[in-house]
């Protein structure tokens, strides 16, 4: 993704107060260069916002103008309270199927009732998001790891590109899934459905944008491409698909005819909308934060999404989300601050009210070229390839997220990837890395004897390290590991020291397993002690009533003090032992 704006110092501490990233602050901090870039970016994004808003409204079973209302209100409200500097909020393809499934059956063909139900759906989803943000539930985004984000962004990029290819060649397809669209696109090309004039404009715009961005990145090429394509279509009298004129009107309340039964009926769908909105937007804003060197602010993001949806629902719109197609267009066009959203929202509103015919002759294929170029900036296949070399398991997660998002949609794809990520964590904790430690010449401390076969064991002493918290799934694994070390030791063992720094928790099952292990070792005249066990974990043992069994004498602040005490108790002189092991 293309970075934009001046480098930022990463934000530290808790989320700042709501509204601290307001339009007023953007105005104060923005210089003329920022404003100029934001104006140009807004001009480009406006050409996408209009057809996208109208198209997603129709895909949701609603009048086209409601998409424009939702666009204007969402951009202005998010600019006032949202934490991201360049996120573009508005109607989105991931929400359209949910909205249509919830609203269309209840509307029974009445556009006014459909609009009212969609507004209610936005109000309910907004209330859920706002409540979640105020309760600080944004931590759920921590489940979206880097592999999942990489897979998501590549999946979204592929989905957007495949969806735009038919428009690039001057025809349309009806398929909803990635495979259906790809198949219908290939069939359309084979059947001669492509319009040569539209394809020429679209491909020329695509090549021109790529070349100019490569060699003259400061030129506002997206805007120039739109103007040039429109001029070419008018000048040569080309018969190609165009965006067409805008519907008129002004946003206003449209919630008439609703009753409490509608609230009950729509609430499950509203919960689904809230989840998809937060997941979709959250992955995108996390990716933006990484590029900009900032810390994601998930609680504020949830509050801003909630406030935006509440405002949109109250003013004749329908649920909105962060846009993975229009946001990269804004950034690639030079967006620097939240003013991009303000200018774009105002521009859409002005066009709707004053100049509804401004997009009458804009070729749809040129618009598709802009979206394809922006989607390419989302893709990072090399990032996934690097994961394959670094850690195959995370590469697998990225592939699952990629395939899931591309084939099954955002929510299902991310849900599957998060589920596998949690399963992977449990498996890793269930069978963690385990090591026996010993001394290595000319290396300070105690080291893994598997990685240092030249290392030496201290006679009569086993030092075991278990790199995970102890819980019900791995307690028996830990106990078996210790017993095996005792059984396989070359000398008779009298002490076992557990290097316990990696042990961050002990649950009740693991505590019971420790008691059984301690009793077993005691029968064999082996003392079990712990080094570097954290105080909260020791408190947990006491809470289980094991304070008398595992008294203070069983715990050592460092591994070195435990070994020294073992040598002292057993009358082994450190110098003599060191000299003997050199023989």
N, C-alpha and C positions, 0 to 999 in steps of 0.2 A: 504494500500500500504506500502511496506517495506521501511523504511527510509534508506538512504545511505549517507555515507560521514560524515564529521565533522559538528557539528551544526553551523549554520550561523547566524550572526546578521542581523535582518530584514533590508532590504534596505529602506532608507527614501529619500524623495525628489523626484524630477522628474526623468525621464528615463535618464540613463547615455548615453554618446555619443555612437553612433553605433561603434561596434568593440571594446568597452572597455572590453567585456568579450571574448577576443580572445584566440586563441590557445597559443599565446605567454604568456599571463597572466597565463593560465592554467599550462604551463610548469614551469613558475617561482614559482607558489604557490604549485604545486603538489610535495609531498614528495615521497620517494620510495614506501611506503605503498600504496599511491593512485595510482601510476603508475602500481604497481603489480595487484591491484584490477581491474584497467581499462583494462589491457591486458587480464586478465582472462574473464572479462565481454565481451570484444570485441570478444574473441574467441567463446564464447557461442552464442552471438548475430549473428555472421557471419553465423552460421549454419542455422539461421532463415532467415536472409536477402536474402540469395541466392534463396531458393525455393519461398519465398514470392515475391521477385522482379520478378522472372520469371513467377510465377502464376498470379500475378496481371496484368502483361503485356499481357499475353494471354487472361485474362478476359476482358481486355480493347480492344481486337482485334488487338494487336500489336505483333511483333516478341519478343520472350522471352528475347533476349539479351538487348533490350531497358530497361527492368526493372532493369537489373544490372547496366547499365549506369546511370539510374536515381538514383539508390541507392548510388553509389560511389560519384557522384557529389553532391547530396543533403547532405550527411553526412559531407563532407569536407567543403562545403560552410557554412552550419549551424554552424559547430564547430567554424568557424572564426567569425561569426557575431551574432549568436543566443544567447539569454539571459539565456536559461535553461541549467543547468549543465548536465542533464542526458536524455534529450529528444532525441529520435531516430526518424529521419525524413526519409521518403522514400515512395514508392508506397503504396497505402492503398485501402482497400476494399470499403470504402465509396465513393471513386472517380471513381472506375472502371466502374460502370454503366453509369456515366455521360460522361466519356471519350469515351466509346464504342458507346453510342447513338449519340455523336457529330461527331466522326471520321469515323466510319465504313461506314455509307451511302455515305459520300463524297469520301472515298478512292476507292470505287467500286472494291474491291478485290486486289488492288495494295499495297503490303506491304511497298514499299518505300514511296508512297504518304501517307499512313496511318501514318508512322513514322514522316513525315514532318508535317502533320496536328496536330499530338499529340504534337510535339515540339512547333508549333505555339500556340496551346491551352495553354501550360505551360507558354510561353512568355506573352500572354495576361493576364492570371490569375496572373502571377508574377507582371506585371505592375500595375494591379488593387490593389493588396495587398501592393506593395511598395508605391503607391500613398496614399492609406489609412493610412499607418503608418506614412508617412511624414506629412500628414494633421492631425495627432493625432486623428484618429477615433477609436482607440482601446477602448475608453470608452464604446462601445457597449457591451463589455464583462461584464460590471457591471450588465447587465440584467440577467446574469447566476448566480442565487443565489445558496446557499448551497443545498437546496432541489433539484434543477435542476441538480447540479453536482452529487449529490448522485444517483439520478435516472439514469442519463446518464452513470455513471461508472458501476452500477449494470446491466443496459441494455446491455452495450458493453460487459461486462464479460459473460453474458448469451449467447449473440450472438456468441462470439468467441468459447465458450465451445461447443455449439451445432454444430457449423461448423467443429470443430476438432474431434468430437466423431466418425464419420465414418472413418476418417483417422486412429484414434486410433485402430480401429478394422479391418483395412486392406481393406476397400473398399471406394467408393466415391459415392456422391449423386449430383444431378443436381439442386435441389431446390435453389431458391434465397432468399426466405423469411425464417424467423425463423421457422414458422409452417411447411412449406414445407420440410425443412431440417430435422426437428424432425420426421415428419411423414415418410419420406423416410428412415431415419435411423432405425426407429422401424420396418418398412417393410423389410429392408435389413437384420436385425437381424433375423426376423421371417422366411425369405426365405433362410437362411443359407449362405448369402453372406460374412459373417465375416470369415476372415482367422485366424485360431487358432494360427499359428506361429506369425503373425503380432500382434494379440491381446495380446499374451503372452509377446512379447517384449514391447509393449506399456504400458500395465498394470504394468509390472515389473518396467519399468522406472518411471511410475507415483508414485507407492508405494515407490520405493527407494528414489526418489527425496523428497517426503513428509517426510519420516522418517529421512533421513540425514539432511534435513533443520531444522527439529524440534529439533534434539539432537546434531548435529555437524554443526552449521550454517556457519562456516568459510570454510568448504570444498567446492571447486568449483564443486558442484554436477551436474550442468547442462552440463558442458563440459565433465565430467567423464561419465555421462549417455549417451551422444552422442558417445563417443569413445567406451564405453562398448557395446552399442547396435550394432555398426558397427562391432566390433570384434566378437560378438555372431553370427551375421548374416553370416559373412564370415567363421567362424570356423565350424558352424553346417550346412553350405550350405543351408541356409533357403531361400525358394522361397517367398519373401515378397516384397511389393512395396517399392521402394527406391527413393531417391531424384534424382539420376542419375548424369551423367557428365554435366559440364557447357559448354555453348557456348563460343567461343573465341571472340576476337576483342578488340578494344580500342575505348573509347568515342570520338566522333567528330561531327561536324556540319552535320545535315541531313535535311536541310530546302529547298532543291531544288524543283522547280516546283510550288511554291506557288504564289498567286496573291492577289490583294486587296479584291477581292470578298470573298476569304476565311476568311479574317480578319472580314469582316462584318458578314459573316455567323456564325463564331465561337464565336463572342463576347458575345452573351447571355449565351452560355454554359460556357465561361470563367468566367463570373460573378458568375454563379452558383458554379463553381469549387472554386472560391475565397471565397465565403460565406461558403461553406462546409469545406474548408481547415481551415479557421480562427475559425469557430465555433468548429470543431472537435478538433483542436490543442489547442484552447483557454481553453476549459473545462479541457483538460488533464493537461495543464501547470498550471492552477489554482489549481488543485488537488495536483500536485507536489509541488507547492509553499507552500501550507498549511502544507504538511508533512515536508518540509524542513525549515519551519519557515521563509520563504522569502515573499517578496511582488511581486505579478505578475507584469510584465512589458509588457503590452499589445501592446503598440505602437512599441516597439522594436521587439516584437514577430511578429507583422505584417510585419515590414520591413524585418526581417530575412526570413520569409516565402516567401516574394516577391523576395528577392535576390536569394534564393535557387531555386525557380521555374524559374526565368530568366536564371540562369546558366544551370539548367537541360534542359530547352527548347533549349538552344543554342548548347548543346552537345549531341543530339541524344536521349534524354529521353522524359518523359511525366510528367504531374502534380504530385506533391508529397505533403504529409501532415504528421503531427505528427502521430506516430503509437501507438495505444492503446494496441497492443499485444506485440510488440517488446520492447517498453519502459519499461514495468514492468519486462520483462525478463532481460534487462540490469541492472536494479536496484536490482533485486533479486540476480543477479550474482555478485554484489559488485561494480557496476559502481559508481565512485566518481566525475569525472570531464568530461569536453568536450573531453578529450583525448580518451574516449571510442569510440565516434563517429569517431574520426580520425583513430584510430587503426582498427576499423571495416571497414571503407571505404577503407583503404589501403589493408586490408586483402582480401576483395572482389575483388579489382582490381588486386592484385597479383595472386589470385586463377584463375581469368578469363584469365590472360595472361600467367601464368607459369604452374599452376597445375589444369587444368580444370577437371581432373578426381578425385579430392580429395573427392568429395561427391558421387562418383559412387555407393558405397555400404551402404550409410547411410539410415537406415530404416525410412520410412515416419511416422510410428506409434510412434517411439521414439521422433521424432520431434513434433508430435502432443501432446505427454505427456508433453513436455516442455512448449508448448503454453498453454495448459489447466492449468498447475500449475501457470503460470504467470497470466492468466486471473482470477484465484481464488484470487490472491492478489489484484486485482482491486475491487472485490466485497466487499460490506459493508452492508449486510442486516440488521445488528444490528443498523447501523446509521439511516436507514429508520424507523426501529421499535421505536427508541428513539423519532423520530419526531412525531410519532403517539401519544405518551404519552404527549409530550411537546406542540404540536400545530397541531391539526388534519388538518387544511387547508394546512399547508406546507407538511404534510404527503401525502395529496392528490396530491400536485404538484409533489412530488418525484415519486409517483406511475405513474402519467401521463407521466413524462419524461422517466421512466423505460419502460413502455409499448410502448410508442411512438418510442423510440430508438430501442427497441428489435423487434418490429413488422413492423414499417414503415421506419426505417432508422434514421441516426443521424440528418440530417437537419430537417426533418418533426417533429421528436419527440421533438427536442429542440424548434422548432418554436411554436409548440402547447403549450409546457410548459411555454415558455416566454410569449406567448399571455395570458394564464390563469393567470400568475403571474401579468401581467399588469392589467388585469380585476380585480383580487383580490385587487390590490392596489387602483384602482378607487372605488371599492365597499367599501373598508375600509374608504377611504376619504369621500365617499358619506354619509356613516352612521358611523361616528367616535364615539369614546367614549365621552360622555357628562356628566358633573357632576355639581351639586350645592355644593358650598363649605361653610363650617362653622367652628366654633371654637370647639376644643375638649380639655377638661381639661387635663392639664399636657402634652400637645403636642404643640410644638411651630408651629406657622403658621396656615394655613387654609386647611381643609381636606374635602375629598369627604364624604358627608353626607350619601350616600348609603352604603359606606363601614364602616362608623362610625355613626350608628344610635343614639348613645349617644351624638353626637355633637349638638350644638345649633346654630340657626340662629340669626343674629343681627337684632333686630326689625326694619322694614322699609327698610332693605337692602337685595338685592339679589346679590349673587356672583356666576357668571356662568363661567364654563370653557368648551371650545370646542377644542378637541384635533386633529385639522387638519387645513390645510390652507383653507381659504374661497374661493370657486370658484363656477361656475355656477351650479354645480350639488348639492351642499350642502347648498347654501345660504338660501334657504327657510327652510331647516331643522334647521339651526341655529336660524333663526328668530322665527320659531314656538316654539323651545325649550325655548327661552327667554320669549316669551309671556306666555307660560304655567307656567313657574316658577313665573311670576308676578301674574297670575290668581290664582295659588294654594297657594300663600304665606299666612300664618296665620294672618299677619298684613298688613295694607295698605302700599304699597311699594312706596318709594319716590326716591330711587336710584337703578340703576342696574350697577354693576361693572363687566366688562368682564375680567376675568383672561386670558390675551391674549398672554402669552408667547408661547403656542404651535401654534399660528396662524402665519405661515411663509410667507403667501402671501394673497392678496385680489385682485381678478380680477374685471373687470368692472361690471359684473352681480352681484357679491357679494357686491360691493360698492353701487350699486343702491338699493339692498335689505337692506343695513345698513341705507340708507337715509329713506326708507319707514318705517323701524322699529323705527328709531329715531323720525320720525313724529308721529307715532302711540303712542309711549311712552310719547312724549311731550303733546299730547292731554289728556293724563291721568295723567299729572303732575309728570311724572317719568323722571329723568335725566339719560342718558346713558353715561357712562365713560369707559375708558379702562386702565388697569394696565399691565405694562411690555410688551407693544406692541413694537416690534423691529423698530428701526429707518427706515430701508428700507421699511417697510410696511407703516409707517406713510408717507414717501415720496411718496409712491404709491397713497395714498389717496389725497395728495396735487396735484399730477399729474392728478387725475380725476376731479380736480376743487372743492374739498370738504374741502379745508383748512379753509374757513370761517365757515362752518357748524361745523366741528370738529377742533376747535381751541386748543391751547396749554392747556387750562384749562380742556380739556376733557381727558388728558393723565397723567398718574402717573407712576413714575419709578418703584414702587413696589406695591404689593397688600396691604401691611401694611400702606403705606402712603395714599392710596385711602380710606381705612377704617377709618383711623385717621381723614382725612378731612371730611368724611361723618359725623362722630361723632361730630366734631367741628362745622360744618355748621348747624347741627340740634340741637346744644346745649346739646348734650348728654355727660355727664361726664363718662370717661372710667372706673374709679374706681366704681362709683355708678352703672353703667350698669353691671360691673362684679359682684358686690355684689348682685344685683337684680337677676341675672341668677342663683345664687347659692341657692336662696330661693325655 
